Amino acid sequence: MVEAKVGKHNPFDHSLKYPAKWRVLLTEYLPSGKERSHATSRYLRWRDLVPVLDNLTKSRRPEVRFLSGDLKRYLAEHNMIPKTESVEIYAREINEEKTLSLFLHSRMYGCNYETSSRLPEALYFAPHFGKAIASNHPGVHAGISYVAKIETVEVVESFQELCYTSGQIRGKNWLKKNSTLLQPVKNWDWSKRKSFLFLDHPRLVFNPPIYKGNLQKGSGWLSKRVFSFDEFFEAWGC
């Protein structure tokens, strides 16, 4: 028999209520050496299912592939197994005056909406300042210096909708005082939907900045947009 518990409870005593020759105890409880040595029971953690589910997703039977993949996604979404790649930081280029001002003074960042983006999973935003924008602003250096917590991500289809959404999130008084900061993006191409990040106060985390060449090959646009803090600190130490 299999006794499964979502939390860190020991299901052993409860499993004894049912007759069985052997027992599998699926739980996040960490058993002692004595408990693990029980002859007719075995403790497993939810993450121990990952290799099994990965193998089942390669099955020739479509229903098996679907169910195993769906179960793995469910377990990851509910933090019962580690995610394959955590999206801690979303990074993008800032090379224009309007987007720099929007970030530093409005605590916002906007870009074209992308259906396949992992932006909704990110916890923080980190802008990469280009050399051109850095040379015109004292205190702004080329590279990645600032990190800001993402409060929410909203998708808007017009400048008017952006203003309305900003008022709903930041308050009407904020919008009235800071409406001029939004004006530069009024002339954007609004034929495409936009994703706007509403951010907490930017923090100067990396000084000196992280250079783009330490995150990728070459000095072109960022070829990768999602990072972990470990990747940032490793690149910073190069």
PyMOL commands that set and color helices and strands:
alter all, ss='L'
color gray80, all
select helices_A, chain A and resi 12-15+33-36+46-56+62-77+97-106+119-121+131-135+159-170+172-187+212-214+229-236
alter helices_A, ss='H'
color red, helices_A
select strands_A, chain A and resi 2-4+23-26+41-44+89-94+108-112+124-129+146-156+194-199+203-204+226-227
alter strands_A, ss='S'
color yellow, strands_A
deselect
rebuild
show_as cartoon
